[in-house]
Amino acid sequence: MIIRLLFAVLVLYGLYRFVKTVQAKPANERRGYYISLIIGLGAAALVLLSVTGRVHWIAGLVGGALPFLRQYILKHIYHRISAKTKGSAQDEQAPPHRTSSNMNQQQALNVLGLKPGASDDEIITAHRQLMQKFHPDRGGNDFIASQINDAKDVLLGKRGS
């Protein structure tokens, strides 16, 4: 009886320490820890039930192995996705992003495909059409999108000056 009580106190203290540790983690990481806790507790309960004879030993073995299988399968899937992502990233090498624009008016006209003397509406229309094609969310890259934005800023800024 005392051994069971000490075991229960030890388990409760372990849960308390686990929850305190998880609360110190960033909010976006907590969910995974709590899911692992629930799965681990379920597996431990199955093992405990099988050891005490309340559940068949095969069910206890399968239940105890589930958290490890889950981790193995997730790790395998993560490595497969990472390999595909790295392969596509190496195929598409983008030039480094520039933080400041040294673009002149002629370069800006060339980027937007306009002729000298283009109106503000033509600049905005050309910018909008190019951004629909080359926006990073639509398969373009950050460098090209920033060049298009810089070109619009240069042309509209020169017009305002």
KESEDO-128842 format. One line per 10 residues: their letters; for each residue x, y, z of C-alpha. Coordinates in steps of 0.02 Angstrom, whole numbers, padded with zeros to 5 digits. Layout:
<marvexs>
A> X:Y:Z; ...;
</marvexs>
This chain:
<marvexs>
MIIRLLFAVL> 00000:00000:00000; 00139:00123:00046; 00236:00077:-00111; 00085:00118:-00220; 00061:00282:-00131; 00245:00329:-00153; 00236:00279:-00336; 00081:00389:-00360; 00165:00536:-00275; 00319:00512:-00383;
VLYGLYRFVK> 00214:00508:-00542; 00118:00664:-00491; 00279:00755:-00451; 00350:00705:-00620; 00194:00771:-00707; 00207:00933:-00608; 00390:00958:-00659; 00349:00916:-00841; 00208:01045:-00848; 00319:01178:-00767;
TVQAKPANER> 00457:01142:-00894; 00335:01152:-01039; 00262:01316:-00976; 00436:01392:-00988; 00441:01349:-01176; 00376:01468:-01310; 00188:01456:-01339; 00205:01384:-01515; 00305:01234:-01450; 00193:01186:-01303;
RGYYISLIIG> 00062:01091:-01402; 00186:00959:-01460; 00248:00930:-01283; 00071:00910:-01217; 00026:00788:-01356; 00181:00687:-01315; 00132:00688:-01131; -00042:00622:-01169; 00022:00485:-01283; 00157:00437:-01159;
LGAAALVLLS> 00033:00429:-01015; -00083:00321:-01120; 00060:00203:-01162; 00115:00195:-00980; -00063:00157:-00926; -00074:00015:-01052; 00091:-00057:-00993; 00036:-00042:-00812; -00130:-00126:-00850; -00043:-00268:-00942;
VTGRVHWIAG> 00082:-00294:-00800; -00061:-00305:-00674; -00154:-00429:-00786; -00301:-00318:-00831; -00253:-00307:-01016; -00175:-00440:-01126; 00014:-00422:-01138; 00010:-00397:-01328; -00101:-00244:-01308; 00018:-00177:-01177;
LVGGALPFLR> 00167:-00206:-01290; 00085:-00122:-01439; 00026:00024:-01332; 00198:00045:-01255; 00279:00046:-01426; 00162:00175:-01504; 00253:00332:-01442; 00418:00266:-01507; 00342:00217:-01673; 00261:00389:-01687;
QYILKHIYHR> 00428:00475:-01660; 00515:00361:-01785; 00382:00388:-01918; 00378:00577:-01892; 00568:00587:-01901; 00568:00485:-02061; 00435:00597:-02141; 00528:00754:-02085; 00691:00694:-02165; 00601:00651:-02328;
ISAKTKGSAQ> 00520:00824:-02335; 00685:00909:-02291; 00775:00816:-02430; 00645:00871:-02558; 00650:01051:-02496; 00841:01058:-02501; 00842:00986:-02677; 00721:01116:-02744; 00811:01257:-02652; 00977:01209:-02732;
DEQAPPHRTS> 00896:01207:-02905; 00834:01384:-02883; 00978:01493:-02823; 00917:01671:-02800; 01037:01818:-02796; 01063:01898:-02626; 00931:02022:-02572; 00984:02203:-02575; 00926:02311:-02432; 00948:02479:-02515;
SNMNQQQALN> 00908:02530:-02693; 01035:02617:-02803; 00919:02605:-02952; 00910:02752:-03070; 00758:02804:-03171; 00811:02716:-03331; 00841:02552:-03240; 00672:02569:-03155; 00588:02595:-03324; 00677:02441:-03392;
VLGLKPGASD> 00623:02335:-03243; 00440:02383:-03266; 00451:02375:-03456; 00398:02556:-03480; 00455:02698:-03593; 00515:02868:-03530; 00370:02984:-03492; 00254:02847:-03426; 00109:02910:-03321; 00079:02864:-03139;
DEIITAHRQL> -00065:02751:-03191; 00047:02657:-03315; 00180:02635:-03181; 00053:02568:-03056; -00026:02452:-03186; 00142:02383:-03241; 00194:02358:-03059; 00031:02268:-03019; 00045:02151:-03170; 00226:02106:-03134;
MQKFHPDRGG> 00192:02077:-02949; 00050:01959:-02994; 00175:01856:-03095; 00329:01867:-02984; 00266:01884:-02806; 00352:01759:-02687; 00183:01689:-02634; 00148:01644:-02816; 00312:01556:-02854; 00424:01708:-02883;
NDFIASQIND> 00568:01755:-02771; 00605:01897:-02651; 00742:01975:-02756; 00634:02001:-02911; 00488:02064:-02808; 00600:02188:-02719; 00669:02250:-02886; 00492:02278:-02950; 00445:02371:-02791; 00605:02476:-02798;
AKDVLLGKRG> 00570:02521:-02979; 00395:02581:-02937; 00460:02681:-02789; 00596:02762:-02893; 00477:02811:-03034; 00338:02874:-02921; 00462:02959:-02804; 00546:03050:-02950; 00374:03105:-03009; 00330:03175:-02836;
S> 00494:03271:-02820;
</marvexs>
